Amino acid sequence: MLSWVFITSLLAFASSKPCENEVANNELLLSLNKNLLRSLETQGGLPNPSVHLALRISDNHNLAKESEHLNRLTTNLHNDLENSLTNRQAVTGSLALYALALKSSCFDLHTVSFSIGETSESLLTHLKRQMEQEKEHIVFSSRPLTNYYQYSLGVLALCTSGVRVNNHVTNKLIKAVEHQHFTYGDIDSIDTYAMAGMALQCVKNGGFHVHNAAELDAALGKIKQKLLSSRRTDGHIGNEFSTGLAVQALLAMGSPVAEYAPSIEAIRTDARRNIYHNPMGISQILPALQQKSYLTVKNKECLNEDNTLVLEPIDPVVVLPSETKVTLKVEVVKSDGSAAVYTVDVPKDSSLLEALEVLQGKNVGFTFDHESSLWGPFLSMVNGEQARQSDRRFWHLSSDDTGLTEGVSDFKIQKAQKITIKNTTY
């Protein structure tokens, strides 16, 4: 009898574990969803279309807050994009994300227009024109006007909107995959491979590239191979902040569960450790954890949607500066190879941005400026030298010779270390 009770207890315990895991995973999803929704109340600058896209793809909604954010997108972001287009700036990625965000709210994109001078044309017309300019730039310089990540976003946005993507535009992306042009410095850009995978899979699903079906399939196969070969032993594909898009791509390409399950578990582990506190990071992992991808918006229907997501009031948290100081050595390497080294003491747990501001305030010859992006601020000028996208340059940041995966406002200074800021080509 005792042995029967023991076996029964074991079976009950074993059968309860999957249920417990499912409950814990659902609670994690809900928490991430709420964090992303709460970020709408605190975000500065322009509204983030990637955040809106993730909220709309999710199973759980707060329709009132999503509607408020949509209004900010169609006014503030729309006006900013209109100004950029008027000034003939290349805004392929922003325009594409805006289109995807509107599509996720079931907008008829043919009715969304920009007025440039006395001419009014639809968002999709402008996006197609931007893609043509990107394609022509590849013809003459072997690189897009912006980069292949934005180029892929453009293809994806057009495709999910039901627009037949020009075969020549798609071919340039296929050739870039074939020749492994998705690099950032000397490192493979997993984000770009993932976005290209979703874009080309959408083209394949839409039957837009039937004349070169074999090349398209070969490119998708290479992307999948690259993503899987970049998976670390801990499940991350590339790093913590590229894994979300990589999983989305594997899902979009119809990969079996075994190929992306370890990566989903790695994301869950990171999320429980609060690695993803940046709204942009959450916006890329939330669809992946719900086993969805950006391709979802193509068939999105805004009918009978859940409206149960409620934000509980939270007490404001006052974080006092740490009394513990750590010594930071900052090395600046300019494009000509000349280097300058500075030393500064900063409070422990300062962000890198705060530490650089302290250093600049000491008037020892170090100066910097930054610009905003969807991921937060990034360095644009250091010691009087710019690193411009138009010149294929960026300021590469590393800590003790290890490249940073977080931006200047997210990376925390927790110990003495050397930060290297290097003007680098890509």
Buried (B, 14 or more C-beta within 10 A) or exposed (E): EEEEEEEEEEEEEEEEEEEEEEEEBEEBBBEBBBBBBBBBEEBEEBBBBBBBBBBBBBEBBBEEBBEBBBEBBBEEBBEBBBEBBEEEEBBBBBBBBBBBBBBBBEBEBEEBBBEBEEEEBBBBBBBBBBBEBBBBBBEEEEBBBBBBBBBBBBBBBBBBBEBEBBBEBBBBBBBBBEEEBBEBEEEBBBBBBBBBBBBBBBBBBBEBBEEBEEBBEBBBEBBBEBBBEBBEEEBBBBBBBBBBBBBBBBBBBEBEEEBBEBBBEBBBBBBEEEBBEBBBBBBBBBBBBBEBBBBBBBEBEEEEEEEEBEEEEEEEEEEEEBEEEBEBBBBBBBBEEEEBEBEBEBBBBBBBBBBBBBBBEEEEEBBBEBEEEBBBBBBBBBBEBBBEBEEEBBBBBBBEEEEBBBBBBBBBBEEEBBBBBBBBEB
